[in-house]
Amino acid sequence: MNEKNNEQQGLQLELPQDVAQGEYANFAIITHSSSDFIIDFARVLPGLPKAQVKSRVILAPEHAKRLLAALQENIMRYEKEFGAIRIPSQDPNPIAPFDLPKGEA
């Protein structure tokens, strides 16, 4: 799951042009069964009644645990370089705050 392991295994990745730009997501829903973890990445935007799922990733439990470890390692590296990532502890809503003042055109 990380660059070091990819080099050791000789894994080469192809990144198709239509995937290379990625999809912005600010919300994720994680569900699981006995054999799979399913992560739906969605985009929640102000003024829209529904969040739109932009991507679904299905993982075996072992891969989900490897992803968790890789994310933890990369967050530690990020915070070492750029400082702590702050999450407001009193925010009862885990979704991005969209109650900001409305702009005018």
Phi, psi and omega in degrees: 000347177239171186299321181298313179297322179299318180294319181294324182271353181071024182285131176248135181252140173253131180245096181300149183303320183288346179259335188302327181282345176074179177231133176282132176222136177237018181205139178223142176240128182243126174232166180207158171237189179291341185241349185216152166249135180240124179243117174260121177262126185233166178240118177256123181235145180297142178086351178257134185288338184231148170276138181255123177290126182258336182201145175236130178240129180246126185233147168291151180307322180296320179289326177298319179292323176295321177297316177302313180296319180294319177296316179300315180297316182289326175294320177299316178297316180301310183294329176295322182275320189246354182100169185297141172275121183261133175238121181303119185287334181272001181285109181285346182252114183286354180276153179309141183287112180253016178266027179287159179304141181280137177272165178233145179261000000 
